[in-house]
Amino acid sequence: MKKPYNPAVWRGLCIMLLGALLLPSCNKEKDETPPQLPPESSMVIDFSDFQHNTKSDPGLISDAQQEATAWSWLNAAAHVTIWNTIITVGLAVPVAAFRESFNHESTYLGKKEWSWTYDVTVFDAVYTADLHGTIKDTTVLWEMYVSRAGVFQDFLWYYGEVNFARTQGYWIMNESPAKQNELLRIDWLRMPEADVAEIKYTNVQPGGAENGGYIQYGIFDDVNYDRFYDIYVASAQRLVNIKWNSDTKEGRIKDPYLYLDENWRCWDINLQDIQCE
């Protein structure tokens, strides 16, 4: 006996069939949406306030009279310059490769993995960068492979993980294609709505004299001093604390190794030594 036509059943079958046809398309669209790149501030420390005398002269302080009355700022600048040189010169290739990634589109590789591939020129040499981003359960894993034709191929220069909100993460920086050991660990966080951010470079070179040394840079909400560096020189067990105002440029430094006490030394808006309040 032929079963009677049931509209409700047929509607249900049509909905199921339509859902089956659309589901792969929806999943495909979701899977092929690349993760956002980590912010540039996750890798690069701001050194600009200790590179120039921004209140009086566009160049570095060099006038003898200024030097005689700007020892506190100059001491702070000397510590900062060491790390600035390490990052801008010693890590020029991986940092440039990261910065260049923001100018390129990604390619989907499948299994929640994307790659950004492009060339970047550093000191007149051309490198090929291949940045991979893979979505995990609660984070995105990032890996930067760098090649230079005829010299080295697919060197994993650094890797790290970032949370989905891009507010916290870390990087592990390897030394070089010739020395493929870990060199630096970079820990960072940012809370833009509260105008708070921190980034810390720690030397993790195995057996290195400065293993454990670090520089930490921070932005925080404070009326007097809204920026800071904490710098630890491992070989001398020397901790230097620096605070300053990003608008006025006045600041202070504490360096017990040099001054033989725990007192702050201060400078004014012209970077001249003053008595701390």
C-alpha positions in Angstrom: 0.0 0.0 0.0 1.4 3.4 -1.0 2.2 5.7 1.9 0.3 9.0 1.9 2.3 12.2 1.1 3.3 14.0 4.3 4.3 17.7 3.7 5.9 18.0 7.1 8.3 15.1 6.4 9.3 16.5 3.1 9.9 19.9 4.5 12.2 18.3 7.2 14.1 16.4 4.5 14.6 19.5 2.4 15.9 21.5 5.4 18.3 18.7 6.3 19.5 18.5 2.7 19.9 22.2 2.4 21.9 22.3 5.7 24.1 19.5 4.5 24.9 21.5 1.3 25.5 24.8 3.1 27.5 23.5 6.1 30.8 22.7 4.2 30.6 26.2 2.7 30.1 27.9 6.1 32.9 25.8 7.7 35.2 26.6 4.8 34.6 30.3 5.2 35.3 30.1 8.9 38.4 28.0 8.5 39.9 30.3 5.8 39.7 33.5 7.9 43.4 34.1 8.9 44.3 35.2 12.4 45.3 38.8 12.9 49.1 39.4 13.0 50.5 40.2 16.5 51.0 43.9 17.1 54.4 45.4 16.3 54.7 46.4 19.9 54.9 42.7 20.8 58.5 42.6 19.4 59.8 46.1 19.3 60.7 48.3 22.3 60.3 52.0 22.0 63.7 53.7 22.5 63.0 57.1 21.0 62.9 59.1 24.2 66.6 58.2 24.9 68.0 58.8 21.5 67.6 62.6 21.2 67.6 65.7 23.3 64.0 66.6 22.2 63.8 69.8 24.2 66.8 71.8 22.9 68.7 70.1 20.1 67.6 67.6 17.5 70.8 65.6 17.8 72.3 63.6 20.6 73.7 65.6 23.6 77.3 66.3 22.8 77.9 69.9 24.0 80.5 69.8 26.8 78.4 72.2 29.0 75.3 70.0 28.6 77.3 66.8 29.3 78.6 68.3 32.6 75.1 68.8 33.9 73.2 65.9 32.3 74.9 62.9 33.9 71.7 61.3 35.1 70.0 61.3 31.7 73.3 60.3 30.0 73.7 57.3 32.4 70.1 56.2 31.6 70.7 56.7 27.9 73.9 54.6 28.0 72.0 51.6 29.4 69.2 52.0 26.9 71.6 52.3 24.0 73.2 49.0 24.7 69.9 47.2 24.3 68.8 49.4 21.4 72.0 48.3 19.6 71.3 44.6 20.3 67.8 44.8 18.9 68.2 47.2 16.0 71.6 45.8 14.8 71.9 42.3 16.1 68.2 41.4 15.4 67.9 43.5 12.3 66.8 40.7 10.0 64.1 39.0 12.1 62.7 42.3 13.2 62.6 43.7 9.7 61.0 40.4 8.5 58.2 40.8 11.1 57.5 44.4 10.3 57.3 43.6 6.6 54.6 41.0 7.2 52.0 43.7 7.7 52.3 44.7 4.0 51.3 41.3 2.7 48.3 38.9 2.4 48.3 35.4 3.7 47.8 32.0 1.9 45.6 29.3 3.5 47.5 26.0 3.8 44.7 24.0 5.4 44.2 22.6 9.0 43.9 26.2 10.4 47.3 27.2 9.2 48.3 30.2 7.0 51.5 31.6 5.6 52.8 35.0 4.7 55.7 34.8 2.2 57.6 37.8 0.9 61.1 39.2 0.4 62.7 41.8 2.6 65.9 43.7 2.2 68.2 44.3 5.2 71.7 46.0 4.8 71.5 45.5 1.0 70.9 41.7 1.4 67.6 40.1 0.2 65.9 37.6 2.5 62.8 35.5 2.0 60.5 35.4 5.0 57.9 32.7 5.5 55.7 33.5 8.5 53.3 30.7 9.6 50.3 31.2 11.8 48.4 28.2 13.2 45.2 28.4 15.3 45.3 26.3 18.4 42.7 25.8 21.1 43.1 29.1 22.8 46.1 30.7 21.1 47.8 31.2 17.7 51.2 29.7 17.1 53.5 31.8 15.0 56.7 30.6 13.3 59.1 32.7 11.2 61.3 30.9 8.7 63.9 33.0 6.9 66.1 32.1 3.9 68.8 33.8 1.9 69.6 32.4 -1.5 72.9 30.5 -1.5 73.5 31.1 2.2 70.9 29.3 4.3 67.4 27.9 3.9 64.3 27.9 6.1 66.0 28.9 9.4 63.4 29.1 12.2 64.5 32.5 13.5 61.7 32.9 16.0 58.4 31.4 17.2 55.8 32.3 19.8 52.2 32.1 20.9 49.6 34.9 21.2 46.1 34.8 22.7 43.1 35.4 20.4 42.6 38.9 21.8 46.2 39.8 21.0 46.7 41.2 24.4 49.4 38.8 25.7 52.0 36.4 24.3 55.7 35.5 24.0 58.4 35.1 21.4 61.5 32.9 21.4 64.3 34.3 19.3 67.1 32.0 18.0 70.5 33.5 17.6 71.4 33.1 13.9 71.6 30.5 11.1 75.2 29.9 12.2 74.3 29.5 15.9 70.9 27.9 16.1 70.5 28.2 19.8 68.0 30.3 21.7 69.1 33.8 22.4 66.1 35.9 23.7 62.7 35.4 25.2 60.2 38.2 24.7 57.2 38.4 27.0 54.6 41.1 26.3 51.2 42.3 27.2 49.0 45.2 26.3 45.7 46.7 27.6 44.9 49.5 25.2 41.8 50.6 27.0 43.8 51.3 30.1 46.9 52.7 28.4 49.0 50.0 29.9 51.6 47.9 28.1 54.8 45.9 28.9 57.5 44.1 27.0 60.5 42.3 28.4 63.6 41.0 26.6 65.4 38.3 28.6 68.8 36.8 27.6 68.4 33.0 27.5 71.6 32.2 25.6 72.9 28.9 27.0 76.1 29.5 29.0 76.2 33.2 28.0 77.7 35.7 30.5 74.5 37.7 30.3 72.1 34.8 30.6 69.3 36.0 32.8 69.9 39.7 32.0 66.9 41.7 30.8 65.3 45.0 29.8 61.7 45.6 30.6 59.8 48.5 29.1 56.4 49.6 30.3 53.6 52.2 29.8 51.4 52.9 32.7 48.9 55.5 33.9 50.9 57.8 36.2 50.7 61.6 36.3 54.5 62.1 36.9 56.2 59.2 35.2 54.2 57.2 32.6 57.1 55.2 31.2 59.8 52.9 32.7 62.7 50.7 32.0 64.0 48.0 34.4 67.5 46.9 33.2 69.3 44.0 34.8 73.0 43.3 33.9 73.5 39.7 34.8 77.3 39.6 34.7 77.5 42.4 37.3 74.2 41.6 39.1 73.3 45.2 38.5 69.7 46.4 38.4 68.9 49.8 37.0 65.5 51.5 37.3 64.5 54.3 35.0 61.3 56.3 35.0 60.3 59.3 32.9 57.4 61.4 31.6 56.8 60.8 27.9 55.5 64.3 27.3 57.9 66.5 29.3 60.9 64.1 29.1 61.8 64.7 32.8 62.8 61.6 34.7 64.9 59.7 37.2 67.3 56.8 37.5 68.2 54.5 40.4 71.6 52.7 40.0 73.0 51.4 43.2 76.0 49.8 41.4 77.1 53.2 40.2 76.0 55.5 42.9 76.5 53.2 45.9 73.1 54.0 47.4 69.4 53.4 46.7 68.6 57.0 46.0 67.0 58.4 42.8 68.9 60.9 40.5 66.7 63.2 38.5 66.7 65.4 35.4 64.3 68.1 34.3 62.5 68.9 31.0 65.9 70.0 29.5 67.5 66.8 30.6 69.6 68.7 33.1 70.5 67.2 36.6 68.2 68.5 39.4 67.6 67.6 43.0 64.9 64.9 43.3 61.7 66.0 45.1 
